Amino acid sequence: MIDLHAHHWPHGLLQAVSAGRSWFGWDPVRLADGRTVLALGDRLVRFAPPEVDLSAYEARIERREREDGIVAELTSPVGFLWGEHLDADHSVAYCWEVNEEMAVLQDTSPDRYRGAALLPFHAPAAFAAALAAVVDLGLRVVAVPTNVRGTNLDHHTVMPLVEMVLDAGLAILVHPTYLTPAGADRMRDHYFHNSFGAPLEEAMAVATLIQGGLFDRRPDAHVLAVNGGGCLPYEIGRFAGRYRERADCRTMDNSPEEYLDKVHYDCLVLDDLSLRLLVDRVGADRVVVGTDHPFRTDVPGGAVAWLRRQEWLTPDELEAVLVGNALRFLDWSPPYPPSATPSTLDKETL
C-alpha cells in the first residue's frame, strides 16, 4: 500500500541540530522541557526533530509496513521547510541539497521510495536551472506550496513556473504552507492553523489552479492535492454559482466542478462521510492513501485499516485507492511479491 503524503526531516538539518548549529537560517533552540525545536529568526516552530529519519530509511519503511501496512511512500520535506526566506543563491543551494538526498534515496531503495523535489518558486530567475537539476536527478514529483510568500498559485509570477514543471513531464504535489497560511492572525488558538488553516490553504490552491485555467491548457496534468483537497469538494457549488453569475469568475472554459476530477486527492479527510463525498465527487480512481507521516494527523489505526473498513468501496475501488492510483500518478512499477501482485489482491488481502 503506497502513501503519497508522507514527510521526512532532511539529513542536513538533523546533523545541524545534533551539532547545535544553524542550517539555512534554521536554528536549534532548547526549551525548558528539554525538547529541542527550531527557530527561524524570531519565529519558533515547536516540532521536535528526531535524531534520525531517512538515514535509517529501511527501518522506517519496515516499521510502517509492520504497523500500518504501508510498503512504499512518496516523501517530501516537512511542511514548513520551503526555503522561501532565502535569497535566490541560497535557495538554489538549499533545493539542491534536499533534492540530492531524495535522488540518493530513490536510487538506494527504488522499490520503496519516491521523493518530491523542492524548487525556488519565489525566485523565478533561478527557477529554470533548478528545475533542470531536478530532471537530471531523476525526480518525478515537485512539491508546490499552496501559496508563494503569500501569493496565490494563479498569479502571473507563479503560474508560469507551475506550468514549466508540468511541461518538463513532472507531477506536482500541492501541500499547505505552515508559515504563511491565510487568516493566520485568527488561527492562533485551538490549533486552528492546522484544523482550519491547512484545508483552507489546500482548497484555495486547487481553486486557483482551476480558476487560473491550468487544466484547460494542461488537461493531462498530474496534480495531487493533500488533505482531500481541503474544503473545496464540499464547497464547489458556491464556486459554480459564482461562475454562472459573475464574468470575473469565468476565467476557464467550464464550470469549476467539471475540473475536480482532473486532480488526485489523498484520503486524509479523517471522516467516513467526508471520504464518501470525496469519492462520489471525483471517483475512486482519483483518491490515494495519504497519512502525513510522521506527524500524528492520520486516522486512528492508520489509513490502510480505515479504508479497508469502508464496505461501500468495491474490491476494485479499494485496490485502486490503496495501490493502483498511486502507481499511475507516479508512473511507477515497483516489484511486488509474486503472490501479491495488484491484479490478484482481493479485498480481504487488501
Buried (B, 14 or more C-beta within 10 A) or exposed (E): BBBBBBBBBBBBBBEBBEEEEEBBBBBBBEEEEEEEBBBBEEEEBEBEBEEBBBBEBEEBBEEBBEEBBBBBBBBBBBBBBBBBBBEBEBBBEBBBBBBBBBBBBBEEBBEBBBBBBBBBBBBBEBBEEBBEBBBEBEBBBBBBBBBBBEBBBBBEEBBEBBBBBBEBEBBBBBBBBBBBBBEBEEBEEEEBBBEBBBBBBBBBBBBBBBBBBBBBEBEEBBBBBBBBBBBBBBEBEEBBEBBEEEEEBBBBEEBBBBBBBBBBBBBBBBEEEBBBBBBEBBBBBBBBBBBBBBEEBBBEEBBBEBBBEBEEBEEEBBBBBBBBBBBBBBEBEBEBEEEEEEEEBEBEEB
